[in-house]
Amino acid sequence: MEYQVPQFIEVEGKVVGPLTLEQFIYIAGAAGFCIVFFSYLPIIFAILLSGAAVGAAAALAFYKINNKPLINVLQAGFNYYTNSKLFLWKHEEPKVENKNAAPIQTVMSPAKSTPRLTRGKLSELAWSLDVKSQNPEPQK
């Protein structure tokens, strides 16, 4: 039996003309706000608020940051600022105070030094690499 495997699953279907359902909802919501603003507010305030609503709807519908819709970026930012944060690099062990215990002393381990590479050792290493690369070993 042969099954058809969907190819382009990341592409959203166009519902209303060239707009996806999500884009259409943003634009229709902005249009609704504009109608309400012009119906109930003076013309100056209606123009200002309608411009802001249309700009916000256009940004939500069409603007992408790193190929992610703006709504996802806003949601991630909101979650970042509202959720608690755990900073592990500032973690401190709780101090247990025992008056009878002797103070614990930390022992410092000696720093491991890297071997020094002198000019003689370097030229010897380069010569041995050149000799091995010129005379490859026979393969078995």
Sequence and secondary structure as in RCSB ss.txt:
>XXXX:A:sequence
MEYQVPQFIEVEGKVVGPLTLEQFIYIAGAAGFCIVFFSYLPIIFAILLSGAAVGAAAALAFYKINNKPLINVLQ
AGFNYYTNSKLFLWKHEEPKVENKNAAPIQTVMSPAKSTPRLTRGKLSELAWSLDVKSQNPEPQK
>XXXX:A:secstr
      S TTS  EEETTEEHHHHHHHHHHHHHHHHHHHHS HHHHHHHHHHHHHHHHHHHH EETTEEHHHHHH
HHHHHHHS    GGG        TTS                 HHHHHHHHHHHHHHHHS     
